[in-house]
């Protein structure tokens, strides 16, 4: 890897030596972190239909997993606790395995059309609390389990990434014919383990999306 990533920064001293170039956080960025959910934080989470969940296993191998549902699907239980229902997915349970081994968790809440995001860091657990499962039922179907989060810090994140990417600007989106084909990618990745055609993979995906959302 040496020949790929040269002039690597491996110590805090090396990073601090770059401060004259990188600059220091402004007062707004330095002071924005709070350690419990206030009314503004709760309102943001209640309007967010999407959250990205970052976890790591005991060895530090990282994973980021998307979660989405109707706005407010992540339930605010009080100033320090959240509950994220675990909807049917691919059954790999990557986030769940990681949390059991390592409770540290990071969340980014996203509201469509809003370029600022809201971040939460804390500790997580896997729970089958019957009251919470009942609370988060959809179409009469309760989740089998969920993720409980104890908030340690939370804060707004600026809009620069969304402005640079143009994520919410439809005129910047790729035409449908130019977008990557998930079915084609999956078929290529499982080749040699499961001989599936692109059409077969696409059919499997569509069946999952239409019949197994909850």
NORKA-V851669 format. One record per backbone hydrogen bond with DSSP energy under -0.5 kcal/mol. NH is the residue of the N-H (numbers start at 1). CO is the residue of the C=O. If there is no record, write none. Layout:
[[NH CO] [NH CO]]
//
This chain:
[[4 1] [5 1] [6 4] [10 8] [15 11] [16 12] [17 13] [18 14] [18 15] [19 16] [21 18] [22 18] [23 19] [30 26] [31 27] [32 28] [32 29] [34 154] [37 79] [38 36] [42 38] [43 39] [44 40] [45 41] [46 42] [47 43] [47 44] [48 45] [49 47] [49 110] [50 110] [51 67] [52 108] [53 65] [54 52] [54 106] [55 63] [57 61] [60 57] [63 55] [65 53] [67 51] [69 49] [72 45] [72 48] [73 70] [75 73] [75 83] [77 75] [77 81] [78 81] [81 78] [82 149] [83 75] [84 147] [85 73] [85 83] [86 145] [87 85] [97 93] [98 94] [99 95] [100 96] [101 97] [102 98] [105 122] [106 54] [107 120] [108 52] [109 118] [110 50] [114 111] [115 113] [117 157] [118 109] [119 155] [120 107] [121 153] [122 105] [123 150] [124 103] [125 148] [127 125] [127 146] [133 129] [134 130] [135 131] [136 132] [137 134] [138 141] [141 138] [142 140] [143 133] [144 86] [146 127] [147 84] [148 125] [148 146] [149 82] [150 123] [151 80] [151 149] [152 121] [153 121] [154 34] [155 119] [157 117] [163 159] [164 160] [165 161] [166 162] [167 162] [169 166] [170 168] [172 169] [173 170] [178 175] [179 175] [179 176] [182 180] [185 181] [186 182] [187 183] [188 184] [189 185] [190 186] [193 190] [194 190] [196 194] [201 197] [202 198] [203 199] [204 200] [205 201] [206 202] [207 203] [208 204] [209 205] [210 206] [211 207] [212 208]]
//
